[in-house]
Amino acid sequence: MLVTFRTPAHGDISYFGEVAHVLLRLMGHSATVPGALAAEDVPAALENLRQGLRAGAQAPPPSEYRTGEEDEEEAPVPLSHRALPLVELLEAAERSGEYVMWDKR
């Protein structure tokens, strides 16, 4: 499953389901898909996400998005790196005073 985040202030961002659920929980949301944040809730969600990433939240095991062709010795991408596109989307929404929505693709 893919989860796509949308706002009129930024291009769409998609994540694999497991990673999206972790990021939604860090934002202080229930991880319900589909879902949305009102424009006035975006700053708090962005700050919650930043705090969670600083606290060292970990990405889920990459089982959902492994193809079997990757080198098993390859280090997983840190959640803080995976979250950068979502942070940018939330920042753009905050600057523009826009809502954020997400749903399954």
PyMOL commands that set and color helices and strands:
alter all, ss='L'
color gray80, all
select helices_A, chain A and resi 17-26+39-54+62-65+79-82+84-96
alter helices_A, ss='H'
color red, helices_A
select strands_A, chain A and resi 2-7+10-16+35-37+100-104
alter strands_A, ss='S'
color yellow, strands_A
deselect
rebuild
show_as cartoon
